[in-house]
């Protein structure tokens, strides 16, 4: 069905579902997009699940740093599962509809997971700061009880933040159209369908990421600045390398996540949706969860050694 042929909604009461958009209506391209998404989805699930299993069953990795890496991997599996399966259904089948309740749930979950991930990355920066700059107090400051409390506080904060924005969006009446020019959640695209004033919503959508992400970014930068100043004072290069090796993966993950978040939320709102907007959304929703396990497994010596031990154990069992 060609784009733009969907009827306008005469009033807000008739909008009970939305129509999501594909990259292309050509079947061969739709199948290709679905295959690519499924491959990335499968790789993301397997990579993050492997990290969760290795950290859970290796007692040597039961430290605050790996506790948060495991939480981050579990969160990434949930994060990508909210959008990719529905996107693949849209690519492969003719049904592009999503109910209003389903769309609200998708928006709520994506916003919540994104906020919690940002808070996790901020806590992980603090963990490295305490471990390197205040090593004598590390076990006291980052004790298991505190780690659990920070995790629960992050999850609760993410749910409150998400609930506020989701409720604020879906209290609006929608009557202009039911076609959302995205293949998954997108609040700015949804606001364009409202027949009421949305300026306050648009201001909140812009200010909220800037304030929250900006505050976390400043905290992360300050933490790693103190870390680098402390590491440079270490007497030997071996100590330099050991300290930096525990920080580099987290710096890479933070850079990828914040850059993708900025690309989506800080870009100017376009009156005419483009394929570039959809590609940017792919980068924001799929790339960080996909790259996180790769970064941690390639840059973290302990995780690499744990993976090798698991693989050797499986090979030995297979030969028996």
C-alpha positions as CSV (number, residue, x, y, z in Angstrom):
1,X,0.0,0.0,0.0
2,X,1.4,3.4,-1.0
3,X,2.3,5.9,1.7
4,X,0.0,8.9,2.3
5,X,-3.2,7.0,1.3
6,X,-4.5,6.6,4.8
7,X,-7.6,8.5,5.8
8,X,-7.4,11.4,8.2
9,X,-9.1,10.8,11.5
10,X,-12.2,12.9,11.9
11,X,-11.9,13.2,15.7
12,X,-9.8,12.1,18.6
13,X,-12.3,9.4,19.7
14,X,-11.7,7.4,16.5
15,X,-8.0,6.9,17.1
16,X,-7.7,3.5,18.8
17,X,-4.5,2.4,16.9
18,X,-1.6,3.7,15.0
19,X,0.1,2.7,11.7
20,X,3.9,2.5,11.9
21,X,6.1,3.1,8.9
22,X,8.6,0.8,7.1
23,X,11.9,1.8,5.4
24,X,10.5,0.5,2.1
25,X,7.3,-1.1,0.7
26,X,9.3,-3.4,-1.6
27,X,9.1,-6.9,-0.3
28,X,12.7,-7.9,-1.0
29,X,14.0,-4.8,0.9
30,X,11.5,-5.5,3.7
31,X,12.8,-9.1,4.0
32,X,16.4,-7.8,4.0
33,X,15.7,-5.3,6.7
34,X,14.0,-8.0,8.8
35,X,17.0,-10.3,8.4
36,X,19.5,-7.6,9.4
37,X,17.4,-6.7,12.4
38,X,17.0,-10.3,13.5
39,X,20.7,-11.0,13.2
40,X,21.6,-8.0,15.3
41,X,18.9,-8.9,17.8
42,X,20.1,-12.5,18.1
43,X,23.7,-11.3,18.5
44,X,22.7,-8.8,21.1
45,X,20.7,-11.3,23.2
46,X,23.5,-14.0,23.0
47,X,26.3,-11.5,23.8
48,X,24.5,-10.0,26.8
49,X,23.2,-13.3,28.0
50,X,26.7,-14.7,27.9
51,X,28.0,-11.8,30.1
52,X,25.2,-12.3,32.6
53,X,25.8,-16.1,32.8
54,X,29.6,-15.7,33.1
55,X,29.4,-13.0,35.8
56,X,26.7,-14.9,37.8
57,X,28.6,-18.2,37.9
58,X,32.1,-16.9,38.3
59,X,32.7,-16.0,42.0
60,X,35.9,-14.1,41.1
61,X,33.7,-11.6,39.2
62,X,31.3,-10.9,42.2
63,X,32.5,-7.4,42.6
64,X,30.6,-4.0,42.4
65,X,32.0,-3.3,38.9
66,X,30.8,-6.6,37.4
67,X,27.6,-6.4,39.4
68,X,26.7,-3.3,37.4
69,X,28.0,-4.7,34.1
70,X,25.7,-7.7,34.6
71,X,22.8,-5.3,35.4
72,X,23.6,-3.3,32.2
73,X,23.6,-6.5,30.1
74,X,20.3,-7.6,31.5
75,X,18.9,-4.1,30.9
76,X,20.1,-4.1,27.3
77,X,18.3,-7.4,26.5
78,X,15.1,-5.9,27.7
79,X,15.7,-2.6,26.0
80,X,16.2,-4.1,22.5
81,X,13.4,-6.6,23.0
82,X,10.8,-3.8,23.2
83,X,11.3,-2.5,19.7
84,X,13.0,-5.0,17.4
85,X,10.5,-7.9,17.4
86,X,7.6,-5.5,16.5
87,X,9.8,-3.9,13.8
88,X,10.5,-7.3,12.2
89,X,6.7,-8.0,12.2
90,X,6.1,-4.7,10.5
91,X,8.8,-5.4,7.9
92,X,7.6,-9.0,7.1
93,X,3.8,-8.7,7.3
94,X,1.2,-6.3,5.9
95,X,-0.1,-5.5,9.4
96,X,1.5,-2.3,10.5
97,X,-0.9,-1.5,13.3
98,X,-0.2,-1.1,16.9
99,X,-2.9,-0.3,19.5
100,X,-2.8,2.9,21.5
101,X,-2.2,0.9,24.7
102,X,0.5,-1.1,23.0
103,X,2.2,2.1,21.7
104,X,2.0,3.7,25.2
105,X,3.5,0.6,26.7
106,X,6.4,0.7,24.1
107,X,7.1,4.3,24.8
108,X,7.0,3.8,28.6
109,X,9.4,0.9,28.5
110,X,11.9,2.4,26.1
111,X,12.0,5.7,28.0
112,X,12.4,3.8,31.3
113,X,15.2,1.5,30.0
114,X,17.0,4.4,28.4
115,X,16.9,6.4,31.7
116,X,18.0,3.5,33.8
117,X,20.9,2.7,31.5
118,X,22.1,6.3,31.7
119,X,21.9,6.1,35.5
120,X,23.8,2.7,35.5
121,X,26.6,4.2,33.4
122,X,26.8,7.1,35.9
123,X,27.0,4.8,38.8
124,X,29.7,2.7,37.1
125,X,31.8,5.9,36.6
126,X,31.5,6.5,40.3
127,X,32.5,2.9,41.0
128,X,35.7,3.4,39.0
129,X,36.4,6.7,40.7
130,X,36.1,5.2,44.2
131,X,38.1,2.1,43.2
132,X,41.1,4.1,41.8
133,X,41.0,7.4,43.7
134,X,39.8,6.0,47.1
135,X,40.9,2.4,47.1
136,X,41.1,2.1,50.9
137,X,37.5,3.0,51.3
138,X,36.2,1.0,48.3
139,X,34.7,-1.9,50.1
140,X,33.0,0.4,52.6
141,X,31.6,2.9,50.0
142,X,30.6,0.3,47.4
143,X,29.4,-2.4,49.7
144,X,26.8,-4.9,48.3
145,X,23.9,-3.2,50.2
146,X,24.8,0.2,48.6
147,X,25.0,-1.4,45.2
148,X,21.6,-2.9,45.4
149,X,20.1,0.4,46.8
150,X,21.6,2.3,43.9
151,X,20.3,-0.2,41.4
152,X,16.8,0.0,42.9
153,X,16.9,3.8,43.0
154,X,17.9,3.9,39.3
155,X,15.1,1.6,38.3
156,X,12.6,3.6,40.3
157,X,13.8,6.9,38.9
158,X,13.6,5.6,35.4
159,X,10.0,4.4,35.9
160,X,9.0,7.8,37.4
161,X,10.6,9.7,34.5
162,X,9.1,7.4,31.9
163,X,5.6,7.5,33.5
164,X,5.6,11.2,33.6
165,X,6.4,11.6,29.9
166,X,4.2,8.8,28.8
167,X,1.2,10.1,30.7
168,X,1.9,13.7,29.5
169,X,1.9,12.5,25.9
170,X,-1.1,10.3,25.9
171,X,-3.4,12.8,27.7
172,X,-3.4,14.6,24.3
173,X,-6.2,14.1,21.8
174,X,-5.1,12.5,18.5
175,X,-7.2,13.4,15.5
176,X,-5.0,14.6,12.5
177,X,-3.9,11.1,11.4
178,X,-3.0,7.7,12.8
179,X,0.2,7.3,10.7
180,X,3.4,7.5,12.8
181,X,6.5,8.1,10.6
182,X,8.7,5.7,12.6
183,X,8.9,1.9,12.9
184,X,8.8,2.0,16.7
185,X,8.3,4.5,19.6
186,X,8.9,8.1,18.8
187,X,7.2,10.8,20.9
188,X,8.0,13.8,18.6
189,X,6.4,12.0,15.6
190,X,3.4,11.2,17.8
191,X,3.0,14.8,18.9
192,X,2.5,15.8,15.3
193,X,-0.7,13.8,15.2
194,X,-2.3,15.7,18.1
195,X,-5.0,18.3,17.3
196,X,-4.2,20.3,20.5
197,X,-1.4,22.6,21.5
198,X,1.8,20.6,22.1
199,X,4.4,23.3,22.8
200,X,4.6,22.4,26.5
201,X,5.2,18.8,25.6
202,X,7.9,19.7,23.0
203,X,9.7,21.9,25.6
204,X,9.6,19.1,28.2
205,X,10.9,16.6,25.7
206,X,13.8,18.8,24.8
207,X,14.6,20.0,28.4
208,X,14.3,16.6,30.1
209,X,17.1,14.8,28.1
210,X,19.3,17.9,28.2
211,X,19.0,18.3,32.0
212,X,19.2,14.6,32.9
213,X,21.7,13.4,30.3
214,X,23.7,16.6,30.7
215,X,23.8,16.2,34.5
216,X,24.9,12.6,34.2
217,X,27.5,13.5,31.5
218,X,29.0,16.2,33.7
219,X,29.2,13.8,36.6
220,X,30.8,11.1,34.4
221,X,33.3,13.6,33.0
222,X,34.3,14.8,36.5
223,X,34.7,11.2,37.7
224,X,37.0,10.2,34.8
225,X,38.9,13.5,35.0
226,X,39.7,12.7,38.7
227,X,40.6,9.2,37.7
228,X,43.0,10.2,34.9
229,X,44.7,12.8,37.3
230,X,45.1,10.1,39.9
231,X,46.4,7.4,37.4
232,X,49.0,9.8,36.0
233,X,50.5,10.0,39.5
234,X,51.1,6.2,39.7
235,X,54.8,5.4,39.7
236,X,54.8,2.6,37.2
237,X,53.4,2.1,33.7
238,X,52.0,-1.2,34.7
239,X,49.7,0.4,37.2
240,X,48.7,3.0,34.5
241,X,47.7,0.2,32.1
242,X,45.8,-1.7,34.7
243,X,43.8,1.3,35.8
244,X,43.1,2.5,32.3
245,X,42.0,-1.0,31.1
246,X,39.1,-1.0,33.7
247,X,38.0,2.5,32.5
248,X,38.3,2.3,28.7
249,X,35.3,-0.1,28.1
250,X,33.0,2.1,30.2
251,X,34.2,5.3,28.5
252,X,33.5,3.7,25.1
253,X,30.0,2.5,26.2
254,X,29.2,6.0,27.6
255,X,30.3,7.7,24.5
256,X,28.2,5.5,22.2
257,X,25.1,5.8,24.3
258,X,25.3,9.6,24.9
259,X,26.1,10.3,21.3
260,X,23.2,8.3,20.0
261,X,20.9,9.9,22.6
262,X,22.0,13.3,21.6
263,X,21.5,12.5,17.9
264,X,17.8,11.7,18.5
265,X,16.8,14.2,21.2
266,X,18.8,17.3,20.4
267,X,18.4,17.3,16.6
268,X,15.9,19.9,15.3
269,X,12.4,18.7,14.8
270,X,11.6,18.2,11.1
271,X,8.2,18.9,9.7
272,X,8.6,16.3,7.0
273,X,9.9,12.9,8.3
274,X,12.8,11.4,6.4
275,X,14.5,8.0,6.2
276,X,17.5,9.7,7.9
277,X,15.3,10.2,11.0
278,X,14.5,6.5,11.0
279,X,18.1,5.5,10.6
280,X,19.0,7.7,13.5
281,X,16.4,5.9,15.6
282,X,18.0,2.6,14.7
283,X,21.4,3.8,15.9
284,X,19.8,5.0,19.2
285,X,17.7,1.8,19.9
286,X,19.8,-1.0,18.5
287,X,23.5,-0.1,18.2
288,X,24.3,0.5,22.0
289,X,22.9,-2.8,23.2
290,X,24.6,-4.6,20.3
291,X,28.0,-3.1,20.9
292,X,28.1,-3.1,24.7
293,X,28.9,-6.9,25.1
294,X,31.4,-6.7,22.3
295,X,33.2,-3.8,24.0
296,X,33.2,-5.4,27.5
297,X,34.3,-8.8,26.2
298,X,37.1,-7.5,24.0
299,X,38.5,-4.9,26.4
300,X,38.0,-6.7,29.7
301,X,40.7,-9.2,30.5
302,X,38.8,-11.0,33.2
303,X,35.7,-11.5,31.1
304,X,37.8,-12.7,28.2
305,X,39.5,-15.3,30.4
306,X,36.2,-16.4,31.9
307,X,34.7,-16.8,28.4
308,X,37.8,-18.9,27.3
309,X,37.4,-21.1,30.4
310,X,33.7,-21.7,29.6
311,X,34.5,-22.5,26.0
312,X,37.3,-24.9,27.0
313,X,35.0,-26.6,29.4
314,X,32.4,-27.1,26.7
315,X,34.9,-28.5,24.3
316,X,36.2,-31.0,26.9
317,X,32.7,-32.1,27.6
318,X,32.0,-32.4,23.9
319,X,35.0,-34.7,23.4
320,X,33.9,-37.2,26.1
